[in-house]
Amino acid sequence: MISFDRFTLDNGLRVIVHNDPSTPLVSVNLLYNVGSKHEDSNRTGFAHLFEHLMFGGSVNVPSYDDPIERASGENNAFTSSDITNYYITLPKQNIETAFWLESDRMLSLAFSQQSLDVQKSVVVEEFNQRYLNQPYGDVWLLLRPLAYKVHPYRWPTIGKEPAHITDATLDEVKAFFFKHYAPNNAILCVAGDCSVAQIEELANKWFGSIPRRDVSPMVLPKEPAQEAQRRLEVKRNVPFDSIYIAYHMCHKLHPDYATTDLISDILANGKSSRLFQSLVKRQNLFSSIDAFITGDIDEGLFVITGRPADGVNLLQAEEAIYSELGSLVDELVENYELHKVLNRFESTFTFGLTSTTEKAMNLCYNELLGDADLLNRTVEIYRRISPQDIQRVARSLFRKENSSVLHYYAEQDRQ
């Protein structure tokens, strides 16, 4: 059980405090409710661009990293389809440094054409290196628009294409910042050896004067139910053929989300999992195979990806995957297998919350979902899953008309 207190400033900033006197460190996590799904379809990649811009200096602090280093701290950030998250870990004596830095860049960045051009170049280079010039790098540029036709999950966090970043103007970037980077669109969590009174004083001192901004709730289009299987074949300069199958799944707060997540563990979590044991070890049909969920807040994807063994073509590989999925549809999971997977999930989940940084991140994220205390109820939710739940969800999930299939061929003669 992770205990916490929370309060909200007059400007709408939600603040969570988790007291942990066992550590000399304090983690300060600031989550903004903005991800790639909040972008204009003609200006994608902005949320990720801001992950870089936020470290380029704010209105009163020309360098973000120097004060962190002098305070013996570490910091980083990440962007997803749903959120952008910034975090700092530093000695508790230097906690005010984090409040000073985060509040100043929430107030305003030091917008300049030079800074924007530098970060645009960095992001475009990342786009080229990770997505265009790397083997299998363009998979999500292909698979997402194959699976999604309406919802903005149809492009990855990096964006649709580099031109959306290179063509971005300073005015467009400023408008995006003031639309999304606001106290009333953020959640702050402080975890470590700190008191609620201390954090309330610091929050009011550093964030309290930042004005609320006009953050209009975005009404995102709901992806319609898929009525027929979609297929795509591409040929690339890669060493091996690969297959990707994406099934539409429920949203994060749906009662079946945990069951769907557990199905991915039954299929592909570790070498004792079904797909590895059957398709890799016993039948030698794959050299590697995996199954995972994208974990999105809105309706996400259940993805299966694999590389067939030598002499196995992609159509054979695809049928082998369907056969394994059919066993979940046709037969109840044995209790011992379900308990094994549940025990592993609980162990991994609990171990993942040992650091103050992970606690702060997860408290912020669950608060965004509706209640930070959801974090404390997660294991209980998973423990209630039955073999009948697994079968029921598998039957709904693993329908061919609900799938999008990408055959990714190496540039060689097809078998």
N, C-alpha and C positions, 0 to 999 in steps of 0.2 A: 504494500500500500504506500503510495507516494502522497504525503500530506502537502497541502498548499493553501494559501490564502489568495484572494484576488480583490481588486478594486478597479474603478474606472475613473479616469481624469475627466474634468469638465469638457475637454476637447474631444472626448471619445476614445482616447487611448486606453485599451484594456491592459491591465498589469497583473501578472501572476507571480507569487513569491513562494519558493520552496526552500525551507530552512534545512540545511544539512551541516551541522557543526563538526562533522567528522573530517572535513576537508579544508585546507587553507586556501583553496581556490574558489572563485566565483565565476559562474558562466552567465553571460548576458545574451539572450537570444531575442532577436527582433524579426518577427514574421510579418511580411506584407501580403495582403490578400490580392496578389497580382501575379499571374503566370502567363504563359503563352496563349492560353485560351481567352485572355482579355484583350488580345491584340486585334487591330484591323487586319483583315485578310490580305490587304494590299501593302501592309507594313509589318510583316511578321519578324520575329527575332528581337523585338524591342525589350521584352522582359529580360532576356539574356544579356542584351547590350547594357542594360542598367546594372546588372550584376557587376559589370566591369566599370561603368561610369561612377558607381558609388564609392569606388576606391581611388578616384582621381582627384580628390579634393573637394571640400564643401565651402560654403560661403565665407566662413571664418577660420577654417583650418585647411591650409594649402596641402598638407600631407597627412593622410590617414594612418599609414603604417608606422611612421616614425614615433609618434606618441605611444602606440601600442608596444613597440619594441622597447622603448624606455621604461614602460610600465611592466616589463617582463611578461607580456601577454601574447596570445596567439589569436588569429582571427581567420575567418573564411566565410564563404557563402555558397549557395546553390540555388538554381532555378528549376522549376518543374512546370508542367502544364498548368498547375493550379496556384502555386505560390512562389514567392522569392523569400529566402531565409538568410539572415545574417547573424553570425555569432562570434562572441569574443570570450575567451577564458583567460583570466588573469588573477594575481594574488588579491585577496579580499581587501587589503589595504589600499589598493589602487582602483577600486571599483568605480570611483567617480570619473576616472578617465574614460571608461566605456560610456557612461551617461553623457559626458561632454561630447564625445565623438559622434555617437549615434543620433543625438538630438540635433547636432549641427547639420548633419547631412539629411535629416528629415526636414529641417527648416528649408534648406535649399542647397543644391550643388553649386559649385563654382563653374557655371556653364560658360564655355568658350568654344569657339570653332576649332581652335587648336586641340583642346582636350578631346572634343568629339571625334575629330579626324584620327587621332591616335588610337582611341578605343575602337572606332570602326575598323581600322586596319587590323587590330588584334583579333576582333571577332571574325572578320572575313578570312583571315589566315587560319583561325581555328576551324571555320566551316570547311575550308579547302582541305586541311590536313586530316580532320577527323571524319568527314562525311563524303568528300569527293575523291580524295587521293589515297584512301586507305581501303584495303580489301574488305568487302562487305559493308563499307561505311555508309552507303546510300540505302541500306535496307529500310530504315524508318522513313526515309523520303519517299519510298515506294509503297510500303505496307500501310502506313497511316492513311494516305488518300485513297487507298484501295478499300480499306475497312470503313472509313468515315466519308460521307458525302455532304453532310450539313454541319455537324458540330465542329468547332475549332480545334478539337483534338486531331483534325485531319492534317495538321502540320506539326513537326517536332519542335522542341524548345529552341533549337538553333534558328528556326525559321524555314520558310519555303525555299528561298534562294538568296545568294549573297547580295543581289541587287537591291533587295528590300532594305538592307543595312547601308550599302554604299550610297543610295539615293536619299537617305534620311536627312532632313534639314534640322538645323538647330531649333527652329520654332516647333517642329513636330516632336522633337525629343523633350523640350521643355513642357509642352502640353501633356505628354504622356506622364511625365514626372508629377506634375501638379494634379493630375487626374487620379493617380493611384498611390503616390507616396504621401500619405497623410496620416495624422494620428488616429483619425476615426476609420482608418483602413488597415490598422496594424495591431499586433498583439506583442507585448513585451513580457518576457519571463526572466526572472533572476533566480538562479539556483546556487546554493552554497551557504556559507556561514554568514547569514545576513538576517535581519529582522524585518518584519512588515513595516514598522515605524520608520526604519532607516530607508527602505526602498520607497516608501510613500513620500518621504521628504525629498529624496533625490529625484524621483519622477516629477514631482511638482516643480522643483527648482529648474530642471533642465528641459522637460517636455511641456510643462503646463502652459507656457506662453505661446506655443506653436498653435496657430489657428486651425480650427476645423476646415476641411475643404469640401467642395461639392463633389462627393464621390457617389455618383448615381449608380444604383444597383444595375448590373448588366443582366439582361434577359437573354440567355444563350439559347440558340435553337436546339431542340431535342432531336437526336439522331433517330430517324424512323426505323422501325423493325426491318431487318434485312430479309428479303423474300426469296433470294436465289444466291447460290454460291458464286463468288467472284474469283477470278483466276488471272494471274499475270505471270508471264515468263520473261526473264531477262538473261542476257549473256554478258559476263564481265571478265576482266582479267584477274581471276582469282584461282587459287590452287585446287579447290574442291567444289563440287556441287553442294548446294544447301537447300533446305526446304523450310518454309515458315507458314504456319497456319494460325490465323487469328480468329477467335470467336468473340462475339459481343457478350459482355457480362454486365451484371448489375452495378449500381453506384455504391459508393463507400458506406452509406448509411442504410442500405437495404438489408433486411434480415438475412438474406442469403449470401452476403459478401464474405463472411467468415467461412462458410461452407465452401464457397468457390475457391478461396485461398487455400483451404485445407486439401481440396482436390489436387491443386498444383503440387502440394507437398507429397501426397500419396503417389503421384505420377513421377516426380522428378527431384525429390529432396534427398540427395545422397545416393550412394552406390547400392543401397538396399531397396531403392524405389522401384516401382513397377517398370517404367520405361527402360531404365538401365539394366535391370535384371533380365528382362525379356528380350529387348531389341539390341542391346549391346553385348551382354554376356552370353545368353543362351543361343540366340538366333544369329548373332554376328551380322545384323543388318545395318547397324549404325556404328560409326566410330565415336560419335558423341550425340547426346540428345538432351533437351531441357524443356521444362514447362514452367511458366511463371505468369503472374498477373501484373498489369501495369500499375495497379494501386491508385487509380485516379479517383477524384472526388465524384465526378459525374460518371456516367456509364463508361466503363473501360474495356480492356481487352484481356482475354485469356490466350496466351501465345505459346505455341509449341514450335521449337526450332531444332533442327538436327542436320547432321552431315552423314550421309549414307556411307557404308563401308565400300571398299573396292568391289566393283562388279554389280552393285545394286543401283538401279536407276531411280529417279525421283518418283516415278509413278508407283514402283514397288514399295518404296519407302513410305509414301503417302498411305497406301493401303494397309501397311503394317501398323502405322499410327492409329488409323481408324479401328483396326481390330482390337488394339489395346484399350482404346476409349470405350469400345463396345462392351468390354468386360465390366466397366464401371456402370454402364447403363443397364446391363442385363442381370448383374449379380450384386448382392449386398456385400459390402466390405466386411471382412471378419473383424470381430471386436479387437483381437490382438493387434491387427495391423493399424486400426484406427487409434488405439491407445498408444502404440509406438510413435505414430506421427504426432499425436497430441503432446506426448511427453517431450518430444524433440522441439516442437513449437514453443511450449512453455519455457523450456530451458533457454532457447535462443532469445525469446522475447525478454525474459527476466534478465539474462546476462547483458542484453543490449541496453538496459536501463541502469547500469552500474555507475556511469559517469554523470557528472552534473550537466555536461553539455547535452547528452542524450535526453536526460530528464527535461531540461529546459525546452529543447526542440519539440519533444513529444507533447508536453503540456500545452505549448502554443498551438500545435497542429490540432490537437483534440478540442481545444477551446474554439478554434476556427470551425470545426465540425459541429459545434453546438455546446460542448461541455467538456472542460479539461478532465473531469472525473471519468470520462469514457476510458481513459488510459488505465484506470484501476479496475475496470470491469472487463477488459479485453480477454483475459485468460478464462474468466467465467463464461463468457459468450462462446468461446471456442469449445470449452469443456461440455457444453450442452449439445453439441453436434452429434447426431446419431447416424448409424449406417443407412437408415431410411432417408435421412436428409441428403447424404452423399449421393444416393441413387437418384432421388427426385431432382436435385440440381443438375446432375450429370445429364439426365434425360432432356432437360430444358436447354442446357448449354451446348452439348455436342451434337447439334443438328447441322447437316451439311449446308442447308440454306442459311445458316447463321454464321458461316465461315467465309474467310477470305484467304486464298492460298497463293503464295509466292514461290515459284520455282526459280531458283537462282543458280544458273548454269555457269560452270567454268568454260572459258573459251577453248573448247576442244570438241571433237566429235561426240555427239550425244550417243549414249548406249541404247 
